[in-house]
Amino acid sequence: MHDFIKLTKAFSDPTRVRILGLLLEGELCVCNIVEVTEFAQPTISRHLKQCTDAGLTFARKAGGWTHYRLATDSTEKYIAEFISLLKQAVETDKTFLELRSKLHALKKAKNIF
């Protein structure tokens, strides 16, 4: 039950849901998420830490940068179901669709694959 509660708490914040939605596009550096969302780096890092603690994301250090990706290969109970719900939820959110468009423009401008 504890893991389920962590997941639901991670999904209880619209900003976290939108950040997770951006991660549906692939691994991203915190700096890219900051640039797209226009939130401060500590705010994004705090949200991502909660997602990582819930098992929804994995972090990878590369020099001074931290990159995050969704835990799509997780064997933890409920993760796959929550990611499936995430995909459905963000597709109808106007704010998310604008963020995704900004992310695609950023990736193109900076040659991020």
MOPAC internal coordinates of N, CA, C and O (Angstrom, degrees):
PM7 1SCF
backbone

  N    0.0000 0     0.00 0     0.00 0    0    0    0
  C    1.4494 1     0.00 0     0.00 0    1    0    0
  C    1.5339 1   110.60 1     0.00 0    2    1    0
  O    1.2310 1   120.15 1   145.37 1    3    2    1
  N    1.3244 1   117.32 1   -34.63 1    3    2    1
  C    1.4658 1   121.68 1  -177.76 1    5    3    2
  C    1.5252 1   111.24 1   -59.06 1    6    5    3
  O    1.2310 1   120.01 1   136.56 1    7    6    5
  N    1.3340 1   117.59 1   -43.44 1    7    6    5
  C    1.4688 1   121.29 1  -179.84 1    9    7    6
  C    1.5258 1   111.35 1   -65.20 1   10    9    7
  O    1.2310 1   120.63 1   141.50 1   11   10    9
  N    1.3085 1   116.40 1   -38.50 1   11   10    9
  C    1.4620 1   120.90 1   179.02 1   13   11   10
  C    1.5278 1   110.41 1   -63.36 1   14   13   11
  O    1.2310 1   120.40 1   137.70 1   15   14   13
  N    1.3120 1   116.84 1   -42.30 1   15   14   13
  C    1.4637 1   121.33 1   179.73 1   17   15   14
  C    1.5282 1   110.29 1   -64.94 1   18   17   15
  O    1.2310 1   119.81 1   139.44 1   19   18   17
  N    1.3436 1   117.96 1   -40.56 1   19   18   17
  C    1.4675 1   120.94 1   176.64 1   21   19   18
  C    1.5295 1   110.69 1   -59.54 1   22   21   19
  O    1.2310 1   120.67 1   137.52 1   23   22   21
  N    1.3260 1   116.32 1   -42.48 1   23   22   21
  C    1.4669 1   120.58 1   179.15 1   25   23   22
  C    1.5171 1   111.46 1   -63.47 1   26   25   23
  O    1.2310 1   120.60 1   133.19 1   27   26   25
  N    1.3095 1   116.46 1   -46.81 1   27   26   25
  C    1.4589 1   118.66 1  -178.31 1   29   27   26
  C    1.5228 1   111.06 1   -65.37 1   30   29   27
  O    1.2310 1   120.04 1   145.06 1   31   30   29
  N    1.3249 1   117.53 1   -34.94 1   31   30   29
  C    1.4662 1   120.04 1   175.95 1   33   31   30
  C    1.5235 1   110.81 1   -65.84 1   34   33   31
  O    1.2310 1   120.16 1   139.94 1   35   34   33
  N    1.3172 1   117.30 1   -40.06 1   35   34   33
  C    1.4635 1   120.47 1   178.77 1   37   35   34
  C    1.5225 1   110.69 1   -62.47 1   38   37   35
  O    1.2310 1   120.34 1   144.18 1   39   38   37
  N    1.3113 1   116.96 1   -35.82 1   39   38   37
  C    1.4596 1   121.57 1  -179.52 1   41   39   38
  C    1.5226 1   113.16 1   -87.44 1   42   41   39
  O    1.2310 1   119.89 1  -177.56 1   43   42   41
  N    1.3198 1   117.82 1     2.44 1   43   42   41
  C    1.4631 1   120.41 1  -176.44 1   45   43   42
  C    1.5265 1   113.34 1   -83.69 1   46   45   43
  O    1.2310 1   119.91 1   173.77 1   47   46   45
  N    1.3175 1   117.78 1    -6.23 1   47   46   45
  C    1.4619 1   121.02 1  -177.27 1   49   47   46
  C    1.5298 1   109.75 1  -114.39 1   50   49   47
  O    1.2310 1   119.78 1   -53.79 1   51   50   49
  N    1.3394 1   118.03 1   126.21 1   51   50   49
  C    1.4747 1   119.85 1  -178.86 1   53   51   50
  C    1.5282 1   113.70 1   -59.22 1   54   53   51
  O    1.2310 1   119.96 1   144.66 1   55   54   53
  N    1.3178 1   117.68 1   -35.34 1   55   54   53
  C    1.4642 1   120.23 1   179.09 1   57   55   54
  C    1.5195 1   110.48 1   -64.44 1   58   57   55
  O    1.2310 1   120.11 1   135.69 1   59   58   57
  N    1.3326 1   117.39 1   -44.31 1   59   58   57
  C    1.4752 1   120.09 1   178.32 1   61   59   58
  C    1.5127 1   110.75 1   -62.62 1   62   61   59
  O    1.2310 1   120.17 1   138.83 1   63   62   61
  N    1.3234 1   117.28 1   -41.17 1   63   62   61
  C    1.4675 1   120.19 1  -179.84 1   65   63   62
  C    1.5253 1   109.72 1   -62.07 1   66   65   63
  O    1.2310 1   120.30 1   138.68 1   67   66   65
  N    1.3227 1   117.03 1   -41.32 1   67   66   65
  C    1.4687 1   119.57 1   179.60 1   69   67   66
  C    1.5280 1   111.46 1   -68.51 1   70   69   67
  O    1.2310 1   120.27 1   141.36 1   71   70   69
  N    1.3155 1   117.09 1   -38.64 1   71   70   69
  C    1.4703 1   120.22 1   176.04 1   73   71   70
  C    1.5283 1   109.66 1   -62.15 1   74   73   71
  O    1.2310 1   120.49 1   134.55 1   75   74   73
  N    1.3152 1   116.67 1   -45.45 1   75   74   73
  C    1.4660 1   120.45 1   177.78 1   77   75   74
  C    1.5231 1   110.30 1   -61.49 1   78   77   75
  O    1.2310 1   120.63 1   141.98 1   79   78   77
  N    1.3201 1   116.40 1   -38.02 1   79   78   77
  C    1.4592 1   120.35 1   176.61 1   81   79   78
  C    1.5160 1   111.81 1   -60.91 1   82   81   79
  O    1.2310 1   120.55 1   139.62 1   83   82   81
  N    1.3387 1   116.55 1   -40.38 1   83   82   81
  C    1.4615 1   119.68 1   176.66 1   85   83   82
  C    1.5257 1   110.93 1   -62.18 1   86   85   83
  O    1.2310 1   120.76 1   145.04 1   87   86   85
  N    1.3147 1   116.15 1   -34.96 1   87   86   85
  C    1.4704 1   120.19 1   179.50 1   89   87   86
  C    1.5268 1   112.30 1   -71.14 1   90   89   87
  O    1.2310 1   120.24 1   166.24 1   91   90   89
  N    1.3242 1   117.14 1   -13.76 1   91   90   89
  C    1.4707 1   119.46 1   171.83 1   93   91   90
  C    1.5315 1   110.22 1   -63.23 1   94   93   91
  O    1.2310 1   120.80 1   157.76 1   95   94   93
  N    1.3384 1   116.07 1   -22.24 1   95   94   93
  C    1.4670 1   121.83 1   179.85 1   97   95   94
  C    1.5233 1   112.11 1   -81.34 1   98   97   95
  O    1.2310 1   120.18 1   175.43 1   99   98   97
  N    1.3276 1   117.26 1    -4.57 1   99   98   97
  C    1.4548 1   121.73 1   179.82 1  101   99   98
  C    1.5125 1   111.65 1   122.25 1  102  101   99
  O    1.2310 1   121.20 1    -1.79 1  103  102  101
  N    1.3219 1   115.31 1   178.21 1  103  102  101
  C    1.4578 1   121.52 1  -178.99 1  105  103  102
  C    1.5290 1   110.52 1   -61.17 1  106  105  103
  O    1.2310 1   121.12 1   -42.08 1  107  106  105
  N    1.3395 1   115.47 1   137.92 1  107  106  105
  C    1.4600 1   121.05 1   179.74 1  109  107  106
  C    1.5173 1   110.57 1  -135.65 1  110  109  107
  O    1.2310 1   121.59 1   -34.05 1  111  110  109
  N    1.3115 1   114.56 1   145.95 1  111  110  109
  C    1.4564 1   121.87 1   172.54 1  113  111  110
  C    1.5317 1   107.98 1   -78.12 1  114  113  111
  O    1.2310 1   120.52 1   -31.93 1  115  114  113
  N    1.3152 1   116.61 1   148.07 1  115  114  113
  C    1.4611 1   120.62 1   177.32 1  117  115  114
  C    1.5285 1   109.56 1   -54.38 1  118  117  115
  O    1.2310 1   120.23 1   140.61 1  119  118  117
  N    1.3263 1   117.16 1   -39.39 1  119  118  117
  C    1.4686 1   120.54 1  -178.35 1  121  119  118
  C    1.5256 1   111.50 1   -60.63 1  122  121  119
  O    1.2310 1   119.88 1   145.25 1  123  122  121
  N    1.3303 1   117.83 1   -34.75 1  123  122  121
  C    1.4649 1   120.84 1   177.76 1  125  123  122
  C    1.5220 1   111.16 1   -69.35 1  126  125  123
  O    1.2310 1   120.80 1   139.69 1  127  126  125
  N    1.3158 1   116.07 1   -40.31 1  127  126  125
  C    1.4624 1   120.17 1   178.84 1  129  127  126
  C    1.5245 1   109.98 1   -65.68 1  130  129  127
  O    1.2310 1   120.63 1   139.67 1  131  130  129
  N    1.3243 1   116.40 1   -40.33 1  131  130  129
  C    1.4659 1   121.40 1   177.52 1  133  131  130
  C    1.5308 1   109.58 1   -60.07 1  134  133  131
  O    1.2310 1   120.69 1   133.68 1  135  134  133
  N    1.3143 1   116.29 1   -46.32 1  135  134  133
  C    1.4630 1   120.75 1  -177.92 1  137  135  134
  C    1.5259 1   111.93 1   -63.05 1  138  137  135
  O    1.2310 1   120.40 1   139.85 1  139  138  137
  N    1.3108 1   116.84 1   -40.15 1  139  138  137
  C    1.4615 1   120.96 1  -177.90 1  141  139  138
  C    1.5269 1   111.34 1   -74.28 1  142  141  139
  O    1.2310 1   120.38 1   135.27 1  143  142  141
  N    1.3211 1   116.87 1   -44.73 1  143  142  141
  C    1.4663 1   120.20 1  -174.74 1  145  143  142
  C    1.5229 1   113.22 1   -84.19 1  146  145  143
  O    1.2310 1   120.74 1   157.49 1  147  146  145
  N    1.3308 1   116.18 1   -22.51 1  147  146  145
  C    1.4592 1   122.90 1  -176.74 1  149  147  146
  C    1.5346 1   112.78 1    65.69 1  150  149  147
  O    1.2310 1   120.64 1  -156.32 1  151  150  149
  N    1.3250 1   116.37 1    23.68 1  151  150  149
  C    1.4576 1   121.70 1   171.43 1  153  151  150
  C    1.5233 1   108.25 1   -92.61 1  154  153  151
  O    1.2310 1   120.62 1   -21.69 1  155  154  153
  N    1.3118 1   116.41 1   158.31 1  155  154  153
  C    1.4660 1   121.04 1   178.45 1  157  155  154
  C    1.5252 1   109.92 1   -67.69 1  158  157  155
  O    1.2310 1   120.95 1   -30.15 1  159  158  157
  N    1.3269 1   115.78 1   149.85 1  159  158  157
  C    1.4651 1   121.15 1  -179.61 1  161  159  158
  C    1.5269 1   112.80 1   -56.30 1  162  161  159
  O    1.2310 1   118.71 1   136.81 1  163  162  161
  N    1.3415 1   120.07 1   -43.19 1  163  162  161
  C    1.4691 1   118.37 1   179.19 1  165  163  162
  C    1.5362 1   112.85 1   -62.37 1  166  165  163
  O    1.2310 1   120.59 1   146.81 1  167  166  165
  N    1.3167 1   116.47 1   -33.19 1  167  166  165
  C    1.4694 1   120.65 1   178.44 1  169  167  166
  C    1.5211 1   110.18 1   -65.85 1  170  169  167
  O    1.2310 1   120.54 1   132.74 1  171  170  169
  N    1.3262 1   116.58 1   -47.26 1  171  170  169
  C    1.4682 1   120.76 1   179.50 1  173  171  170
  C    1.5247 1   110.11 1   -63.25 1  174  173  171
  O    1.2310 1   120.31 1   135.51 1  175  174  173
  N    1.3229 1   117.01 1   -44.49 1  175  174  173
  C    1.4653 1   120.67 1  -179.70 1  177  175  174
  C    1.5227 1   111.62 1   -61.76 1  178  177  175
  O    1.2310 1   120.48 1   140.85 1  179  178  177
  N    1.3208 1   116.69 1   -39.15 1  179  178  177
  C    1.4740 1   120.70 1   178.97 1  181  179  178
  C    1.5338 1   110.35 1   -63.97 1  182  181  179
  O    1.2310 1   120.90 1   135.61 1  183  182  181
  N    1.3369 1   115.89 1   -44.39 1  183  182  181
  C    1.4668 1   119.99 1   178.90 1  185  183  182
  C    1.5338 1   110.63 1   -63.54 1  186  185  183
  O    1.2310 1   120.58 1   137.02 1  187  186  185
  N    1.3147 1   116.51 1   -42.98 1  187  186  185
  C    1.4670 1   120.00 1  -179.24 1  189  187  186
  C    1.5251 1   111.80 1   -67.74 1  190  189  187
  O    1.2310 1   120.04 1   146.13 1  191  190  189
  N    1.3183 1   117.53 1   -33.87 1  191  190  189
  C    1.4660 1   120.07 1   176.46 1  193  191  190
  C    1.5195 1   110.29 1   -62.29 1  194  193  191
  O    1.2310 1   120.51 1   137.37 1  195  194  193
  N    1.3164 1   116.62 1   -42.63 1  195  194  193
  C    1.4631 1   119.45 1   179.00 1  197  195  194
  C    1.5304 1   110.28 1   -64.09 1  198  197  195
  O    1.2310 1   120.35 1   141.77 1  199  198  197
  N    1.3206 1   116.94 1   -38.23 1  199  198  197
  C    1.4693 1   120.11 1   177.95 1  201  199  198
  C    1.5232 1   110.93 1   -66.70 1  202  201  199
  O    1.2310 1   120.35 1   140.39 1  203  202  201
  N    1.3240 1   116.95 1   -39.61 1  203  202  201
  C    1.4637 1   121.22 1   178.45 1  205  203  202
  C    1.5292 1   110.22 1   -67.06 1  206  205  203
  O    1.2310 1   120.26 1   137.65 1  207  206  205
  N    1.3141 1   117.10 1   -42.35 1  207  206  205
  C    1.4709 1   120.85 1   177.37 1  209  207  206
  C    1.5253 1   111.79 1   -61.00 1  210  209  207
  O    1.2310 1   120.68 1   149.19 1  211  210  209
  N    1.3208 1   116.31 1   -30.81 1  211  210  209
  C    1.4700 1   121.01 1   179.20 1  213  211  210
  C    1.5244 1   111.70 1   -82.79 1  214  213  211
  O    1.2310 1   120.10 1   172.77 1  215  214  213
  N    1.3416 1   117.41 1    -7.23 1  215  214  213
  C    1.4613 1   121.10 1   179.18 1  217  215  214
  C    1.5115 1   114.20 1    88.33 1  218  217  215
  O    1.2310 1   120.15 1  -170.76 1  219  218  217
  N    1.3463 1   117.32 1     9.24 1  219  218  217
  C    1.4612 1   120.89 1  -177.23 1  221  219  218
  C    1.5211 1   113.47 1   -85.04 1  222  221  219
  O    1.2310 1   120.34 1   155.42 1  223  222  221
  N    1.3291 1   116.95 1   -24.58 1  223  222  221
  C    1.4583 1   120.49 1  -178.39 1  225  223  222
  C    1.5164 1   110.62 1  -133.04 1  226  225  223
  O    1.2310 1   121.85 1   -21.01 1  227  226  225
  N    1.3232 1   114.07 1   158.99 1  227  226  225
  C    1.4572 1   122.04 1   172.57 1  229  227  226
  C    1.5190 1   107.37 1  -119.39 1  230  229  227
  O    1.2310 1   120.50 1   -37.84 1  231  230  229
  N    1.3171 1   116.66 1   142.16 1  231  230  229
  C    1.4598 1   122.20 1   178.05 1  233  231  230
  C    1.5184 1   109.43 1  -108.91 1  234  233  231
  O    1.2310 1   121.60 1   -35.09 1  235  234  233
  N    1.3352 1   114.54 1   144.91 1  235  234  233
  C    1.4567 1   121.35 1   177.35 1  237  235  234
  C    1.5203 1   107.71 1  -136.42 1  238  237  235
  O    1.2310 1   120.94 1   -53.40 1  239  238  237
  N    1.3266 1   115.80 1   126.60 1  239  238  237
  C    1.4614 1   121.05 1   178.01 1  241  239  238
  C    1.5313 1   109.03 1   -86.37 1  242  241  239
  O    1.2310 1   121.48 1   -41.03 1  243  242  241
  N    1.3276 1   114.78 1   138.97 1  243  242  241
  C    1.4680 1   121.30 1   175.51 1  245  243  242
  C    1.5195 1   106.23 1  -141.57 1  246  245  243
  O    1.2310 1   121.21 1   -82.80 1  247  246  245
  N    1.3174 1   115.30 1    97.20 1  247  246  245
  C    1.4558 1   119.59 1  -174.73 1  249  247  246
  C    1.5168 1   109.45 1    66.08 1  250  249  247
  O    1.2310 1   120.51 1    54.24 1  251  250  249
  N    1.3155 1   116.64 1  -125.76 1  251  250  249
  C    1.4559 1   120.83 1   178.90 1  253  251  250
  C    1.5121 1   113.62 1   -91.12 1  254  253  251
  O    1.2310 1   120.54 1  -176.41 1  255  254  253
  N    1.3198 1   116.57 1     3.59 1  255  254  253
  C    1.4598 1   121.18 1  -175.75 1  257  255  254
  C    1.5246 1   110.79 1  -106.58 1  258  257  255
  O    1.2310 1   121.20 1   -28.30 1  259  258  257
  N    1.3057 1   115.31 1   151.70 1  259  258  257
  C    1.4607 1   120.85 1   172.71 1  261  259  258
  C    1.5188 1   108.15 1  -118.31 1  262  261  259
  O    1.2310 1   121.09 1   -50.85 1  263  262  261
  N    1.3175 1   115.51 1   129.15 1  263  262  261
  C    1.4550 1   122.75 1   179.60 1  265  263  262
  C    1.5314 1   107.97 1  -109.94 1  266  265  263
  O    1.2310 1   121.15 1   -38.01 1  267  266  265
  N    1.3304 1   115.40 1   141.99 1  267  266  265
  C    1.4586 1   120.99 1  -179.67 1  269  267  266
  C    1.5096 1   109.94 1  -122.59 1  270  269  267
  O    1.2310 1   121.66 1   -30.84 1  271  270  269
  N    1.3241 1   114.42 1   149.16 1  271  270  269
  C    1.4581 1   120.89 1   173.69 1  273  271  270
  C    1.5198 1   108.09 1  -142.75 1  274  273  271
  O    1.2310 1   121.28 1   -22.33 1  275  274  273
  N    1.3198 1   115.17 1   157.67 1  275  274  273
  C    1.4550 1   119.44 1   176.78 1  277  275  274
  C    1.5211 1   110.19 1   -70.33 1  278  277  275
  O    1.2310 1   120.81 1   -30.09 1  279  278  277
  N    1.2964 1   116.06 1   149.91 1  279  278  277
  C    1.4659 1   122.35 1  -179.90 1  281  279  278
  C    1.5307 1   109.80 1   -85.66 1  282  281  279
  O    1.2310 1   120.89 1  -124.45 1  283  282  281
  N    1.3234 1   115.90 1    55.55 1  283  282  281
  C    1.4638 1   120.41 1  -176.53 1  285  283  282
  C    1.5229 1   112.50 1   -66.30 1  286  285  283
  O    1.2310 1   120.33 1   158.16 1  287  286  285
  N    1.3278 1   116.98 1   -21.84 1  287  286  285
  C    1.4629 1   120.39 1   179.83 1  289  287  286
  C    1.5289 1   112.22 1   -99.05 1  290  289  287
  O    1.2310 1   120.63 1  -167.27 1  291  290  289
  N    1.3162 1   116.40 1    12.73 1  291  290  289
  C    1.4622 1   120.94 1  -179.62 1  293  291  290
  C    1.5228 1   110.81 1   -68.09 1  294  293  291
  O    1.2310 1   121.12 1   -35.67 1  295  294  293
  N    1.3106 1   115.47 1   144.33 1  295  294  293
  C    1.4624 1   120.61 1   174.83 1  297  295  294
  C    1.5294 1   110.98 1   -99.98 1  298  297  295
  O    1.2310 1   121.00 1  -176.47 1  299  298  297
  N    1.3355 1   115.69 1     3.53 1  299  298  297
  C    1.4617 1   119.91 1   179.04 1  301  299  298
  C    1.5227 1   110.36 1   -64.63 1  302  301  299
  O    1.2310 1   121.55 1   -38.05 1  303  302  301
  N    1.3032 1   114.63 1   141.95 1  303  302  301
  C    1.4570 1   121.33 1   179.30 1  305  303  302
  C    1.5274 1   109.35 1   -60.38 1  306  305  303
  O    1.2310 1   119.92 1   -40.68 1  307  306  305
  N    1.2934 1   117.76 1   139.32 1  307  306  305
  C    1.4631 1   126.96 1   175.87 1  309  307  306
  C    1.5240 1   115.43 1    81.05 1  310  309  307
  O    1.2310 1   118.50 1   158.78 1  311  310  309
  N    1.3285 1   120.46 1   -21.22 1  311  310  309
  C    1.4665 1   120.94 1  -174.05 1  313  311  310
  C    1.5335 1   110.53 1   -58.42 1  314  313  311
  O    1.2310 1   119.43 1   130.22 1  315  314  313
  N    1.3039 1   118.69 1   -49.78 1  315  314  313
  C    1.4675 1   121.55 1  -178.07 1  317  315  314
  C    1.5213 1   111.30 1   -60.30 1  318  317  315
  O    1.2310 1   120.45 1   140.08 1  319  318  317
  N    1.3250 1   116.75 1   -39.92 1  319  318  317
  C    1.4552 1   119.99 1   179.20 1  321  319  318
  C    1.5262 1   111.22 1   -65.30 1  322  321  319
  O    1.2310 1   120.47 1   137.88 1  323  322  321
  N    1.3290 1   116.70 1   -42.12 1  323  322  321
  C    1.4573 1   120.52 1  -179.59 1  325  323  322
  C    1.5308 1   110.67 1   -67.17 1  326  325  323
  O    1.2310 1   119.95 1   141.79 1  327  326  325
  N    1.3144 1   117.69 1   -38.21 1  327  326  325
  C    1.4651 1   119.83 1   178.53 1  329  327  326
  C    1.5259 1   110.24 1   -67.16 1  330  329  327
  O    1.2310 1   120.23 1   142.96 1  331  330  329
  N    1.3127 1   117.16 1   -37.04 1  331  330  329
  C    1.4579 1   121.04 1   176.04 1  333  331  330
  C    1.5342 1   110.76 1   -63.04 1  334  333  331
  O    1.2310 1   120.32 1   136.45 1  335  334  333
  N    1.3073 1   117.00 1   -43.55 1  335  334  333
  C    1.4628 1   120.95 1   176.47 1  337  335  334
  C    1.5224 1   111.22 1   -64.39 1  338  337  335
  O    1.2310 1   120.51 1   142.35 1  339  338  337
  N    1.3201 1   116.64 1   -37.65 1  339  338  337
  C    1.4581 1   121.40 1   177.83 1  341  339  338
  C    1.5269 1   110.44 1   -58.65 1  342  341  339
  O    1.2310 1   120.41 1   132.73 1  343  342  341
  N    1.3308 1   116.83 1   -47.27 1  343  342  341
  C    1.4664 1   121.44 1  -179.97 1  345  343  342
  C    1.5264 1   110.68 1   -55.64 1  346  345  343
  O    1.2310 1   120.64 1   137.33 1  347  346  345
  N    1.3080 1   116.38 1   -42.67 1  347  346  345
  C    1.4598 1   120.77 1  -179.77 1  349  347  346
  C    1.5246 1   111.43 1   -69.36 1  350  349  347
  O    1.2310 1   120.43 1   138.18 1  351  350  349
  N    1.3158 1   116.78 1   -41.82 1  351  350  349
  C    1.4668 1   121.39 1  -175.05 1  353  351  350
  C    1.5156 1   112.73 1   -66.09 1  354  353  351
  O    1.2310 1   120.11 1   136.06 1  355  354  353
  N    1.3240 1   117.39 1   -43.94 1  355  354  353
  C    1.4649 1   119.37 1  -174.46 1  357  355  354
  C    1.5269 1   112.62 1   -72.46 1  358  357  355
  O    1.2310 1   120.20 1   154.82 1  359  358  357
  N    1.3086 1   117.23 1   -25.18 1  359  358  357
  C    1.4609 1   120.21 1  -177.07 1  361  359  358
  C    1.5214 1   113.10 1   -67.15 1  362  361  359
  O    1.2310 1   119.77 1   164.13 1  363  362  361
  N    1.3182 1   118.04 1   -15.87 1  363  362  361
  C    1.4534 1   120.84 1  -179.85 1  365  363  362
  C    1.5267 1   112.40 1  -111.33 1  366  365  363
  O    1.2310 1   120.21 1  -175.11 1  367  366  365
  N    1.3208 1   117.20 1     4.89 1  367  366  365
  C    1.4613 1   121.77 1  -177.06 1  369  367  366
  C    1.5228 1   109.85 1   -96.61 1  370  369  367
  O    1.2310 1   120.36 1   -64.98 1  371  370  369
  N    1.3284 1   116.92 1   115.02 1  371  370  369
  C    1.4582 1   121.88 1  -176.87 1  373  371  370
  C    1.5325 1   111.65 1   -58.83 1  374  373  371
  O    1.2310 1   120.24 1   136.40 1  375  374  373
  N    1.3220 1   117.15 1   -43.60 1  375  374  373
  C    1.4606 1   120.74 1   179.83 1  377  375  374
  C    1.5216 1   110.75 1   -61.15 1  378  377  375
  O    1.2310 1   120.55 1   136.52 1  379  378  377
  N    1.3362 1   116.55 1   -43.48 1  379  378  377
  C    1.4578 1   119.10 1   179.12 1  381  379  378
  C    1.5191 1   111.24 1   -63.74 1  382  381  379
  O    1.2310 1   119.98 1   136.98 1  383  382  381
  N    1.3155 1   117.65 1   -43.02 1  383  382  381
  C    1.4623 1   120.32 1  -178.40 1  385  383  382
  C    1.5342 1   110.81 1   -60.74 1  386  385  383
  O    1.2310 1   120.17 1   144.48 1  387  386  385
  N    1.3224 1   117.28 1   -35.52 1  387  386  385
  C    1.4666 1   121.05 1   175.57 1  389  387  386
  C    1.5348 1   110.48 1   -67.36 1  390  389  387
  O    1.2310 1   120.50 1   137.94 1  391  390  389
  N    1.3430 1   116.65 1   -42.06 1  391  390  389
  C    1.4649 1   120.32 1   177.71 1  393  391  390
  C    1.5243 1   111.21 1   -62.46 1  394  393  391
  O    1.2310 1   120.82 1   136.90 1  395  394  393
  N    1.3212 1   116.04 1   -43.10 1  395  394  393
  C    1.4658 1   119.74 1   179.91 1  397  395  394
  C    1.5267 1   110.61 1   -62.71 1  398  397  395
  O    1.2310 1   120.53 1   140.86 1  399  398  397
  N    1.3162 1   116.59 1   -39.14 1  399  398  397
  C    1.4630 1   120.29 1   177.58 1  401  399  398
  C    1.5352 1   110.58 1   -63.59 1  402  401  399
  O    1.2310 1   120.44 1   137.95 1  403  402  401
  N    1.3289 1   116.76 1   -42.05 1  403  402  401
  C    1.4633 1   120.80 1   176.63 1  405  403  402
  C    1.5221 1   110.98 1   -63.43 1  406  405  403
  O    1.2310 1   120.41 1   140.71 1  407  406  405
  N    1.3398 1   116.83 1   -39.29 1  407  406  405
  C    1.4591 1   120.97 1   178.90 1  409  407  406
  C    1.5256 1   110.52 1   -63.41 1  410  409  407
  O    1.2310 1   120.27 1   135.42 1  411  410  409
  N    1.3132 1   117.09 1   -44.58 1  411  410  409
  C    1.4701 1   120.02 1   179.82 1  413  411  410
  C    1.5275 1   110.67 1   -61.87 1  414  413  411
  O    1.2310 1   120.25 1   139.56 1  415  414  413
  N    1.3440 1   117.13 1   -40.44 1  415  414  413
  C    1.4653 1   120.81 1   177.70 1  417  415  414
  C    1.5294 1   110.65 1   -65.15 1  418  417  415
  O    1.2310 1   120.31 1   138.93 1  419  418  417
  N    1.3210 1   117.01 1   -41.07 1  419  418  417
  C    1.4765 1   121.48 1   178.34 1  421  419  418
  C    1.5244 1   110.94 1   -63.29 1  422  421  419
  O    1.2310 1   120.53 1   134.09 1  423  422  421
  N    1.3325 1   116.58 1   -45.91 1  423  422  421
  C    1.4585 1   120.61 1  -179.75 1  425  423  422
  C    1.5362 1   110.82 1   -61.28 1  426  425  423
  O    1.2310 1   120.89 1   139.49 1  427  426  425
  N    1.3206 1   115.91 1   -40.51 1  427  426  425
  C    1.4649 1   120.11 1   179.69 1  429  427  426
  C    1.5311 1   110.00 1   -66.69 1  430  429  427
  O    1.2310 1   120.39 1   135.15 1  431  430  429
  N    1.3290 1   116.86 1   -44.85 1  431  430  429
  C    1.4655 1   121.28 1  -177.16 1  433  431  430
  C    1.5366 1   111.53 1   -66.50 1  434  433  431
  O    1.2310 1   120.13 1   146.58 1  435  434  433
  N    1.3138 1   117.35 1   -33.42 1  435  434  433
  C    1.4728 1   120.95 1  -175.92 1  437  435  434
  C    1.5246 1   112.72 1  -104.43 1  438  437  435
  O    1.2310 1   120.13 1  -172.47 1  439  438  437
  N    1.3288 1   117.35 1     7.53 1  439  438  437
  C    1.4637 1   121.96 1  -178.84 1  441  439  438
  C    1.5264 1   112.21 1    53.92 1  442  441  439
  O    1.2310 1   120.81 1  -132.41 1  443  442  441
  N    1.3110 1   116.06 1    47.59 1  443  442  441
  C    1.4685 1   122.25 1   178.28 1  445  443  442
  C    1.5235 1   107.10 1   -96.45 1  446  445  443
  O    1.2310 1   121.41 1   -52.00 1  447  446  445
  N    1.3166 1   114.91 1   128.00 1  447  446  445
  C    1.4782 1   118.90 1  -179.36 1  449  447  446
  C    1.4848 1   110.85 1  -110.54 1  450  449  447
  O    1.2310 1   120.10 1   180.00 1  451  450  449

